[in-house]
Amino acid sequence: MHALLSISKKIDTLNTWTGKVFSYFLIPLTLFVVYEVITRSFGSPTIWTFEGSNMMYASHFMLVAAYGLLMKSHVSIDLVSSNFSRKTNAVVSLVCYAFMFFPFIAVFTYYGIDYSYTSWSQLETSWSAWGPPLYPIKTVIPVTAILLLLQGISEVIKHIGVIVEEKGVSQ
């Protein structure tokens, strides 16, 4: 169990690092939006800020998702489970991960890789006048899926640790 918890800690460290690094995407995003507001007020809007800010926000939103899972900031309903014991909560979480999280992540990863691969193979660009390449931003999708998968594995390891720990204490 100690080796698994060590792996879990490494995954948590990776997702903490990515979450903190990509949270700084909000700074250029804010600058893009402020720049666009200023240029529009002078009657000369740009063709790139709207699409650039969408790409920046999408990258930020996606790449901090695993960090959100680590920090337990995703939506959860604790009304009933808050009355459960720690071990019962761990068991319920494991069932939810097995039947909801991992099937979703499998589909998300499969289609995200396919979507990204297709974009790269076509060297896809945007239809807008600016026409930036889309394949780098579409690569964020499978990267996010993999980071979420890793964090899900880490969470499962921690829940198993709770069950094993309490089982060992009660014997």
Residue pairs with C-beta under 8 A, 6 or more apart in sequence:
1 160
1 161
1 164
4 157
4 160
4 161
5 157
5 158
5 161
7 154
7 157
8 153
8 154
8 157
8 158
8 161
11 150
11 151
11 153
11 154
12 70
12 151
12 154
14 147
14 150
15 66
15 67
15 69
15 70
15 147
15 150
15 151
15 154
16 67
16 70
18 63
18 64
18 66
18 67
18 147
19 63
19 64
19 66
19 67
19 68
19 70
19 71
20 67
22 59
22 60
22 63
22 64
22 67
23 60
23 64
23 67
25 56
25 57
25 59
25 60
25 63
26 60
28 56
29 53
29 56
29 57
29 60
32 49
32 52
32 53
32 56
33 49
33 53
35 46
35 49
36 45
36 46
36 49
36 50
36 53
39 45
39 46
39 49
47 128
47 129
47 130
48 130
48 132
51 126
51 128
51 130
51 132
52 132
55 132
55 137
58 137
58 140
59 137
59 140
62 140
62 141
62 143
62 144
63 140
63 143
63 144
63 147
65 144
65 147
65 148
66 144
66 147
66 148
66 150
66 151
68 74
69 148
69 151
69 152
69 155
70 151
70 154
70 155
81 89
81 92
84 92
86 162
86 166
87 162
87 163
87 166
87 167
89 162
90 159
90 160
90 162
90 163
91 159
91 163
93 155
93 159
94 156
94 159
94 160
94 163
97 152
97 155
97 156
97 159
101 152
102 149
102 152
105 145
105 148
105 149
105 152
108 141
108 145
108 148
109 142
109 145
109 146
109 149
112 141
112 142
112 144
112 145
113 142
113 145
115 138
115 141
115 142
116 135
116 138
116 139
116 141
116 142
118 124
119 134
119 135
119 138
119 139
120 135
120 138
120 139
122 135
123 133
123 135
124 133
124 134
124 135
124 138
125 131
125 132
125 133
125 134
126 132
126 133
126 134
